[in-house]
C-alpha cells in the first residue's frame, strides 16, 4: 500500500475515468485503489456499479458518496459480527456524509440533479466536481486515520 498520495493525481485519475465512462461510485473506488496501490480486486469496482444515479437510477444516495463510503469500509470496516470497529467506521462515514452534504448541497442524487437531463453537459460537469471533492475527502480521512494508527 502506498500512502504518499498526490491529491491532484488522485482527483485527476477519478475525473479522467469518470469522463471515460465509469460512473461516480466506480470512479471514486478506482482512483483510491490506484493511488493507494491497494491489493483490492476489481470486483470492488464492480460491486459499486449499482450505486450511480441514486441506486440504479432511483435518485437516492449519490454514487460518489457511496463509493467513498465503500472505501472507508475497506480500510476501517469490520469482517466479523460484533466487532466494535463498526463504530469507528460509522463515525468516519458520517464525517464523509456531512462533508458531502455541506459541500455539494445534499446527499440525495435526485435533489442534486433536479432539473438536469441525465446525460446533459451541466449534470456531467456538476457530477465531475462531486467525484473530485469526494475522492479527495475520502483519501484525507483514510490518511489521517492511518496516521493515527501509526500506519503511515
Rosetta silent file (secondary structure, phi, psi, omega in degrees, C-alpha in Angstrom):
SEQUENCE: XXXXXXXXXXXXXXXXXXXXXXXXXXXXXXXXXXXXXXXXXXXXXXXXXXXXXXXXXXXXXXXXXXXXXXXXXXXXXXXXXXXXXXXXXXXXXXXXXXXXXXXXXXXXXXXXXXXXXXXXXXXXXXXXXXXXXXXXXXXXXXXXXXXXXXXX
SCORE:     score description
SCORE:     0.000 S_00000001
   1 L     0.000  141.131  179.127    0.000    0.000    0.000 S_00000001
   2 L  -106.076  139.051  179.950    1.157    3.484   -0.852 S_00000001
   3 L  -125.080   -0.356  175.840    0.400    6.429    1.435 S_00000001
   4 L   -91.560   77.211 -171.838    2.252    9.338   -0.173 S_00000001
   5 L   -86.934  127.300  172.725   -0.822   10.381   -2.119 S_00000001
   6 L   -89.746  111.703 -174.953   -0.701   13.296   -4.529 S_00000001
   7 H   -63.515  -31.795  177.015   -4.203   14.753   -4.277 S_00000001
   8 H   -65.835  -43.495  177.501   -4.010   16.342   -7.717 S_00000001
   9 H   -64.501  -41.796  179.240   -3.179   12.964   -9.294 S_00000001
  10 H   -58.249  -51.263  179.940   -5.909   11.286   -7.254 S_00000001
  11 H   -63.820  -42.124 -179.724   -8.540   13.761   -8.410 S_00000001
  12 H   -60.943  -43.172  178.773   -7.272   13.666  -11.999 S_00000001
  13 H   -62.617  -42.740 -179.959   -7.498    9.857  -12.073 S_00000001
  14 H   -64.777  -44.763 -178.132  -11.041    9.917  -10.700 S_00000001
  15 H   -68.856  -41.958 -179.787  -12.188   12.607  -13.124 S_00000001
  16 H   -61.620  -46.231 -178.420  -10.480   11.020  -16.153 S_00000001
  17 H   -70.321  -31.343  175.226  -12.031    7.598  -15.587 S_00000001
  18 H   -63.324  -43.046 -179.819  -15.385    9.281  -14.871 S_00000001
  19 H   -75.251  -13.958  176.968  -15.155   11.067  -18.219 S_00000001
  20 L   -90.874   -6.823  175.673  -14.167    7.800  -19.927 S_00000001
  21 L   129.304  -12.658  171.828  -17.366    6.069  -18.870 S_00000001
  22 L   -70.205  151.387  175.661  -17.125    4.876  -15.284 S_00000001
  23 L   -86.959  178.667 -172.538  -19.894    6.246  -13.103 S_00000001
  24 H   -57.670  -50.934 -178.272  -19.367    8.251   -9.922 S_00000001
  25 H   -63.761  -43.106 -179.333  -19.066    5.378   -7.426 S_00000001
  26 H   -63.556  -38.489 -178.223  -16.819    3.352   -9.714 S_00000001
  27 H   -66.049  -41.105  178.866  -14.568    6.365  -10.330 S_00000001
  28 H   -64.205  -47.621 -178.862  -14.016    7.053   -6.630 S_00000001
  29 H   -65.505  -43.490  178.102  -13.133    3.420   -5.889 S_00000001
  30 H   -55.231  -48.689 -176.338  -10.924    3.141   -8.989 S_00000001
  31 H   -68.227  -39.558  176.987   -8.890    6.230   -8.024 S_00000001
  32 H   -64.248  -47.282  179.415   -8.486    5.212   -4.369 S_00000001
  33 H   -57.425  -47.678 -177.167   -7.443    1.699   -5.423 S_00000001
  34 H   -66.853  -49.713 -172.821   -4.958    3.037   -7.980 S_00000001
  35 H   -74.835  -29.757  174.693   -3.423    5.840   -5.925 S_00000001
  36 L   -87.213   -4.208 -177.997   -3.115    3.864   -2.697 S_00000001
  37 L    51.212   53.643 -175.708   -1.847    0.923   -4.791 S_00000001
  38 L   -81.587  142.985  172.468   -4.264   -1.366   -2.969 S_00000001
  39 L   -84.153   66.851 -176.063   -4.311   -5.108   -3.333 S_00000001
  40 L  -118.353  132.524  178.416   -8.043   -4.851   -3.949 S_00000001
  41 L   -65.578  147.806  173.043   -9.869   -6.878   -6.536 S_00000001
  42 L   -63.825  -10.183  174.457  -11.596   -5.038   -9.368 S_00000001
  43 H   -60.205  -28.525  177.384  -14.661   -6.823   -8.005 S_00000001
  44 H   -64.291  -38.905  176.388  -14.927   -3.916   -5.557 S_00000001
  45 H   -64.847  -46.162  179.729  -15.416   -1.570   -8.503 S_00000001
  46 H   -60.679  -37.830  179.570  -17.981   -3.950   -9.959 S_00000001
  47 H   -63.215  -22.771 -178.544  -19.779   -4.128   -6.601 S_00000001
  48 L   -90.913   -2.262 -173.892  -20.284   -0.374   -6.776 S_00000001
  49 L   -65.496  -16.096  178.180  -21.844   -0.410  -10.250 S_00000001
  50 L   -86.900   -8.512 -176.353  -25.378   -0.330   -8.870 S_00000001
  51 L   -78.171  -32.965 -173.500  -24.927    2.941   -6.992 S_00000001
  52 H   -55.676  151.429 -178.766  -24.852    5.520   -9.816 S_00000001
  53 H    58.813   36.766  174.144  -27.783    7.836  -10.374 S_00000001
  54 H    72.908   56.786 -179.203  -29.001    7.236   -6.857 S_00000001
  55 H    67.568   70.172  175.865  -29.054    3.434   -6.637 S_00000001
  56 L    68.693   26.283  179.326  -29.522    2.395  -10.235 S_00000001
  57 L    99.322    1.040 -178.586  -31.445    5.481  -11.224 S_00000001
  58 L   -74.108  -16.199  175.525  -33.685    5.580   -8.171 S_00000001
  59 L    87.411    7.770 -179.020  -32.392    9.013   -7.189 S_00000001
  60 L   -81.698 -129.141 -173.351  -31.329    8.210   -3.632 S_00000001
  61 E   -56.252  140.245  175.500  -27.734    8.462   -2.345 S_00000001
  62 L   -64.055  135.747 -179.199  -25.143    9.997   -4.679 S_00000001
  63 H   -62.728  -34.476  178.161  -22.877    7.313   -6.102 S_00000001
  64 H   -61.666  -42.546  177.674  -19.716    9.288   -5.356 S_00000001
  65 H   -64.936  -40.601  177.969  -20.686    9.343   -1.686 S_00000001
  66 H   -64.286  -41.853  178.328  -21.492    5.626   -1.809 S_00000001
  67 H   -63.997  -42.075  176.494  -18.121    4.861   -3.412 S_00000001
  68 H   -62.566  -39.056  177.721  -16.285    6.884   -0.777 S_00000001
  69 H   -62.651  -41.930  177.822  -18.220    5.057    1.916 S_00000001
  70 H   -61.935  -39.151  179.251  -17.160    1.719    0.442 S_00000001
  71 H   -66.524  -41.178  176.010  -13.519    2.849    0.514 S_00000001
  72 H   -61.884  -41.537  176.653  -13.740    3.879    4.155 S_00000001
  73 H   -62.014  -36.613  178.196  -15.263    0.481    4.880 S_00000001
  74 H   -58.318  -44.151 -177.918  -12.385   -1.205    3.064 S_00000001
  75 H   -81.481  -36.787 -167.859   -9.892    0.398    5.434 S_00000001
  76 H  -127.231    7.633 -179.689  -11.883    0.590    8.666 S_00000001
  77 L   -81.301  171.914 -179.646  -14.849   -1.759    8.352 S_00000001
  78 L   -99.393  159.945  178.613  -15.411   -4.982   10.212 S_00000001
  79 L  -122.108   -5.623  177.836  -15.233   -8.536    8.915 S_00000001
  80 L  -133.924  145.551  178.005  -16.876  -10.344   11.802 S_00000001
  81 L   -59.005  143.680  175.908  -20.178   -9.752   13.603 S_00000001
  82 L    83.751   -6.399  179.718  -19.881   -7.906   16.881 S_00000001
  83 L   -67.854  122.634 -178.231  -16.538   -6.283   16.046 S_00000001
  84 L   -68.641   -4.982  175.147  -16.629   -2.817   17.630 S_00000001
  85 H   -54.529  -24.922 -177.122  -14.623   -1.452   14.639 S_00000001
  86 H   -57.244  -32.916 -178.417  -18.040   -0.700   13.198 S_00000001
  87 H   -64.925  -42.482  177.182  -18.325    2.333   15.462 S_00000001
  88 H   -65.754  -42.421  179.304  -15.225    3.965   14.016 S_00000001
  89 H   -60.474  -43.205  177.357  -16.378    3.137   10.504 S_00000001
  90 H   -60.013  -44.823 -178.613  -19.757    4.746   11.240 S_00000001
  91 H   -61.597  -44.846 -178.060  -18.047    7.870   12.602 S_00000001
  92 H   -69.821  -38.904  177.402  -15.792    8.228    9.558 S_00000001
  93 H   -65.431  -39.496  177.461  -18.605    7.553    7.122 S_00000001
  94 H   -64.470  -38.044  175.800  -20.739   10.151    8.884 S_00000001
  95 H   -59.980  -44.949  178.704  -17.871   12.624    8.553 S_00000001
  96 H   -63.711  -43.625  178.240  -17.758   11.961    4.800 S_00000001
  97 H   -57.488  -49.161 -178.089  -21.539   12.288    4.571 S_00000001
  98 H   -64.185  -40.204  175.449  -21.563   15.616    6.387 S_00000001
  99 H   -59.092  -48.209 -177.399  -18.706   16.932    4.238 S_00000001
 100 H   -61.286  -47.646 -179.064  -20.532   15.879    1.095 S_00000001
 101 H   -61.817  -44.114 -179.595  -23.829   17.389    2.190 S_00000001
 102 H   -66.788  -37.613 -174.611  -22.195   20.664    3.253 S_00000001
 103 H   -92.457  -23.893 -177.237  -20.067   20.986    0.106 S_00000001
 104 H  -109.583  -19.836  174.747  -22.382   19.562   -2.530 S_00000001
 105 L   111.602  -23.954 -179.973  -25.756   20.577   -1.133 S_00000001
 106 L  -171.975  168.095  175.385  -27.389   17.226   -0.369 S_00000001
 107 L  -101.115  -11.700 -174.078  -26.607   13.516   -0.262 S_00000001
 108 E   -92.660  122.448 -178.949  -29.529   12.571   -2.493 S_00000001
 109 H   -56.832  -40.765 -177.192  -28.844   12.343   -6.244 S_00000001
 110 H   -64.394  -34.029  177.037  -32.391   13.378   -7.148 S_00000001
 111 H   -74.358  -43.214 -178.276  -32.019   16.616   -5.191 S_00000001
 112 H   -64.015  -30.779 -173.733  -28.533   17.324   -6.549 S_00000001
 113 L  -111.351   12.981 -179.427  -29.618   16.817  -10.147 S_00000001
 114 L   -53.376  129.271  177.445  -33.127   18.255  -10.044 S_00000001
 115 L    82.901    1.025 -179.991  -33.986   19.863  -13.376 S_00000001
 116 L  -107.787  137.308  174.294  -30.980   18.404  -15.201 S_00000001
 117 L   -68.818  145.626 -174.617  -31.189   15.884  -18.014 S_00000001
 118 L   -53.277  -43.997 -175.787  -29.359   12.642  -17.198 S_00000001
 119 L  -107.329   22.812 -177.836  -26.684   12.992  -19.885 S_00000001
 120 L   -75.013  151.327  175.888  -26.529   16.785  -20.080 S_00000001
 121 H   -59.937  -34.058  179.486  -23.188   18.626  -20.005 S_00000001
 122 H   -62.511  -46.227 -179.700  -24.467   20.605  -16.999 S_00000001
 123 H   -68.034  -41.983  179.607  -25.082   17.443  -14.989 S_00000001
 124 H   -60.692  -42.424  179.554  -21.792   15.851  -16.090 S_00000001
 125 H   -64.051  -43.255  179.507  -19.881   18.969  -15.002 S_00000001
 126 H   -64.417  -46.806 -177.942  -21.594   19.039  -11.626 S_00000001
 127 H   -65.990  -32.647  175.753  -21.058   15.333  -11.006 S_00000001
 128 H   -60.560  -42.690  177.621  -17.405   15.665  -12.041 S_00000001
 129 H   -63.844  -40.107  179.449  -16.951   18.217   -9.246 S_00000001
 130 H   -64.218  -42.324  178.548  -18.678   15.874   -6.777 S_00000001
 131 H   -61.629  -47.122 -178.440  -16.398   12.976   -7.762 S_00000001
 132 H   -62.388  -45.434 -179.759  -13.262   15.118   -7.391 S_00000001
 133 H   -65.701  -41.338 -175.886  -14.286   16.516   -3.995 S_00000001
 134 H   -70.521  -42.417 -179.672  -15.405   13.150   -2.652 S_00000001
 135 H   -64.820  -37.728  178.776  -12.330   11.181   -3.693 S_00000001
 136 H   -67.489  -46.471 -179.405  -10.070   13.792   -2.091 S_00000001
 137 H   -63.352  -39.345  177.505  -12.030   13.921    1.174 S_00000001
 138 H   -59.493  -48.176  179.731  -12.127   10.123    1.313 S_00000001
 139 H   -62.614  -39.962  178.614   -8.354    9.960    0.895 S_00000001
 140 H   -61.746  -43.033  178.192   -7.840   12.673    3.518 S_00000001
 141 H   -62.795  -47.978 -178.475   -9.936   10.730    6.040 S_00000001
 142 H   -60.713  -48.011 -178.781   -8.120    7.474    5.287 S_00000001
 143 H   -62.870  -43.203  178.779   -4.668    9.052    5.521 S_00000001
 144 H   -59.610  -45.054 -177.411   -5.492   10.885    8.749 S_00000001
 145 H   -72.243  -35.753  175.670   -6.786    7.702   10.364 S_00000001
 146 H   -64.037  -37.695  177.573   -3.888    5.569    9.150 S_00000001
 147 H   -65.315  -42.100  177.105   -1.545    8.124   10.666 S_00000001
 148 H   -57.741  -36.206 -177.671   -3.447    7.949   13.995 S_00000001
 149 L   -82.182   -3.677 -177.739   -2.979    4.182   13.890 S_00000001
 150 L    76.282   24.087 -177.549    0.738    4.541   13.212 S_00000001
 151 L  -103.035   17.757  176.967    0.395    3.008    9.753 S_00000001
 152 L  -108.303    0.000    0.000    1.983    5.839    7.782 S_00000001
